[in-house]
Amino acid sequence: MKARAVVATTLLFAVVAGASARAADLPQPFIVPEAKPAEDSGWTFAVSPYFWGAGVSGDVGQFGLPATHLQSDFGDILKDLDFGFMAVGEARYDRFSVFGDVIYTKVSSGRATPLGIVASSVDVTSKTFAGLAGAGYAVLQDRRSNLDIVAGARVWNARTEISFSGGLLDSAAGSDSATWVDAMGGFRGRYFLTDSIYLSAWGLVGAGQAKLDWDVAAGAGYEFNHEISAIAGYRALGVDYSKNDFVFDVVQQGPILGLVVHF
């Protein structure tokens, strides 16, 4: 009896072990996958080139002339746009982040003068650069959403070049420019409505060499996967700078469309 019991026990163990081994090779639809950590360890990075269809309104004064009022929609600017580059970059570690935003545009236009005596034509080229660098800390943060308090500085450079052809001023040329820096502070945030759809916004305000410098934006994004997402929204940016005879008091605003790459 003891011998039979030992054999039966051995056979039962072999059957159970074999069944377990076969089960391990089959799909396991009822096993709950291991939860992913709330955040990846180490640094994460994101880069977003974007298109901003901004119109411009405000007052500009250069070359010692009185300030004149500008009012141009994006369609007017696009006809004379030579080059434009816009991008946002971000690096995050836990609740800490550093980020940058770069905007550069070059616009050129040429016009014939009414009488053609002083000059037959005049060409004007305008270049504008705005570079923002800052750091933030997430006061609210869960698995993917965050609200950051941020501080940083924005560097501006506005330059206009003018040249004449024909007439008394033939080959005459000149330029006027200014560079200034403003301290900025505010918030940046992102909130996921679903696993793929999220809202994003920021608001910054500051001053320094300019009387006022501000920047607000809001949009909705769609995350195709953990590496690629797209966002569309609206942005408005304003600055009020004047020194001596140089005046740059403008507001730029319009729709924005960007592609976000995470790595």
FENGI-V451308 format. One record per backbone hydrogen bond with DSSP energy under -1.0 kcal/mol. CO is the residue of the C=O (numbers start at 1). NH is the residue of the N-H. If there is no record, write none. Layout:
co={CO & CO}
nh={NH & NH}
//
This chain:
co={1 & 2 & 3 & 4 & 5 & 6 & 7 & 8 & 9 & 10 & 11 & 12 & 13 & 14 & 15 & 16 & 17 & 18 & 19 & 20 & 23 & 28 & 44 & 45 & 46 & 47 & 48 & 49 & 51 & 52 & 55 & 56 & 57 & 58 & 59 & 60 & 61 & 62 & 68 & 70 & 72 & 73 & 74 & 75 & 77 & 80 & 83 & 85 & 86 & 87 & 88 & 89 & 90 & 91 & 92 & 93 & 95 & 96 & 97 & 98 & 99 & 100 & 101 & 102 & 103 & 104 & 105 & 106 & 106 & 107 & 109 & 111 & 117 & 118 & 120 & 121 & 122 & 123 & 124 & 125 & 126 & 127 & 128 & 129 & 130 & 131 & 132 & 133 & 134 & 135 & 136 & 137 & 140 & 145 & 146 & 147 & 147 & 148 & 149 & 150 & 151 & 152 & 153 & 154 & 155 & 156 & 157 & 158 & 159 & 160 & 161 & 162 & 163 & 164 & 165 & 165 & 167 & 169 & 172 & 174 & 176 & 178 & 180 & 181 & 182 & 183 & 184 & 185 & 186 & 187 & 188 & 189 & 190 & 191 & 196 & 197 & 197 & 198 & 199 & 200 & 201 & 202 & 203 & 204 & 205 & 206 & 207 & 210 & 212 & 213 & 214 & 215 & 216 & 217 & 218 & 219 & 220 & 221 & 222 & 227 & 228 & 228 & 229 & 230 & 231 & 232 & 233 & 234 & 235 & 236 & 237 & 238 & 239 & 240 & 241 & 243 & 246 & 247 & 248 & 249 & 250 & 251 & 252 & 253 & 254 & 255 & 256 & 257 & 258 & 260 & 261}
nh={5 & 6 & 7 & 8 & 9 & 10 & 11 & 12 & 13 & 14 & 15 & 16 & 17 & 18 & 19 & 20 & 21 & 22 & 23 & 24 & 26 & 31 & 92 & 263 & 90 & 261 & 88 & 259 & 257 & 54 & 253 & 72 & 251 & 70 & 249 & 68 & 247 & 65 & 60 & 58 & 56 & 77 & 78 & 79 & 80 & 108 & 106 & 104 & 50 & 102 & 48 & 100 & 46 & 98 & 44 & 96 & 138 & 93 & 136 & 91 & 134 & 89 & 132 & 87 & 130 & 85 & 128 & 82 & 83 & 126 & 124 & 122 & 168 & 169 & 113 & 165 & 111 & 163 & 109 & 161 & 107 & 159 & 105 & 157 & 103 & 155 & 101 & 153 & 99 & 151 & 97 & 149 & 147 & 142 & 190 & 139 & 140 & 188 & 137 & 186 & 135 & 184 & 133 & 182 & 131 & 180 & 129 & 178 & 127 & 176 & 125 & 174 & 123 & 171 & 120 & 121 & 170 & 172 & 164 & 162 & 160 & 158 & 156 & 209 & 154 & 207 & 152 & 205 & 150 & 203 & 148 & 201 & 146 & 199 & 223 & 193 & 194 & 221 & 191 & 219 & 189 & 217 & 187 & 215 & 185 & 213 & 183 & 208 & 240 & 206 & 238 & 204 & 236 & 202 & 234 & 200 & 232 & 198 & 230 & 262 & 224 & 225 & 260 & 222 & 258 & 220 & 256 & 218 & 254 & 216 & 252 & 214 & 250 & 211 & 248 & 246 & 243 & 61 & 241 & 59 & 239 & 57 & 237 & 55 & 235 & 53 & 233 & 51 & 231 & 229 & 47}
//
